[in-house]
Amino acid sequence: MSRYLTSMAIRTVCVLLVVVVHSPVRWVFAVGAVGLPYVAVVMANARRSGRGADPITTPSRGAVGAAPSEPTVGPDSAE
């Protein structure tokens, strides 16, 4: 979280410098302002994914060993 906040603080400075600086260096600050959010999110997600299991691929407790549902009998069934 602190790395992300630091990156966003640097981005804020870059955005302000794009407005204030009137030389070709302005484009360096513009690239920083546009690219830093992507880098910050990738770093945050890479850091988080190494800690434990992915909640999307880990089955929930209720789904493990649950009994299949009973088939429904309708007008199209052959009884």
Backbone torsions as a table, in degrees:
resi	resn	phi	psi	omega
1	MET	NA	-40.6	-178.5
2	SER	-69.4	-34.2	176.8
3	ARG	-65.3	-40.7	178.9
4	TYR	-63.5	-45.3	-179.7
5	LEU	-64.8	-37.6	176.8
6	THR	-63.8	-43.4	178.8
7	SER	-63.0	-40.4	179.2
8	MET	-70.2	-30.5	175.3
9	ALA	-67.6	-41.2	176.7
10	ILE	-63.9	-39.1	178.1
11	ARG	-62.2	-41.7	179.1
12	THR	-61.3	-41.8	177.5
13	VAL	-63.4	-41.1	178.5
14	CYS	-62.0	-41.8	179.1
15	VAL	-63.0	-43.0	178.7
16	LEU	-64.8	-38.9	-180.0
17	LEU	-70.2	-28.9	175.3
18	VAL	-62.5	-36.5	-178.9
19	VAL	-76.8	-36.7	-172.6
20	VAL	-84.9	-42.9	-173.9
21	VAL	-80.3	134.3	-179.3
22	HIS	-120.7	49.6	177.1
23	SER	-134.3	174.9	179.1
24	PRO	-60.6	-17.0	177.4
25	VAL	-65.3	-19.7	179.2
26	ARG	-54.6	-34.4	-178.3
27	TRP	-68.9	-30.6	175.5
28	VAL	-64.7	-43.4	178.0
29	PHE	-66.9	-35.5	178.3
30	ALA	-65.3	-42.5	177.4
31	VAL	-63.2	-39.9	176.9
32	GLY	-63.6	-40.9	-179.5
33	ALA	-66.9	-32.7	-178.9
34	VAL	-85.9	-38.5	-173.7
35	GLY	-84.2	-27.5	-176.2
36	LEU	-62.9	-38.2	177.9
37	PRO	-60.5	-40.0	178.7
38	TYR	-62.9	-47.6	-179.3
39	VAL	-62.4	-41.8	-178.6
40	ALA	-64.1	-41.5	-179.5
41	VAL	-69.3	-40.8	178.3
42	VAL	-63.2	-42.8	178.3
43	MET	-64.4	-41.3	-179.8
44	ALA	-65.9	-41.1	180.0
45	ASN	-71.6	-36.5	178.0
46	ALA	-67.0	-37.4	179.4
47	ARG	-68.2	-40.3	-176.6
48	ARG	-74.8	-36.0	-173.7
49	SER	-69.6	-22.1	-179.5
50	GLY	-81.9	-6.4	-174.3
51	ARG	-82.4	-34.1	-175.1
52	GLY	-164.8	-165.8	-178.2
53	ALA	-71.8	150.8	177.9
54	ASP	-77.7	123.2	-176.5
55	PRO	-65.9	-19.7	-179.3
56	ILE	-76.7	-39.3	-177.1
57	THR	-91.2	-12.6	178.6
58	THR	-83.3	124.2	-179.0
59	PRO	-67.4	147.8	178.4
60	SER	-76.0	160.8	-175.5
61	ARG	-63.3	-35.0	-179.1
62	GLY	-72.0	-24.5	-176.4
63	ALA	-82.1	-21.6	-177.3
64	VAL	-78.4	121.2	177.0
65	GLY	74.0	14.5	180.0
66	ALA	-72.4	142.7	-179.6
67	ALA	-72.8	144.0	177.6
68	PRO	-67.3	152.2	-178.9
69	SER	-74.8	153.1	-179.8
70	GLU	-74.3	141.4	177.5
71	PRO	-68.3	145.1	179.1
72	THR	-91.3	145.0	179.1
73	VAL	-101.2	123.8	-178.2
74	GLY	-127.7	-176.9	-177.8
75	PRO	-66.5	-21.2	-179.1
76	ASP	-89.5	-4.4	-176.8
77	SER	-78.5	154.1	-177.3
78	ALA	-100.1	90.5	177.7
79	GLU	-110.8	NA	NA
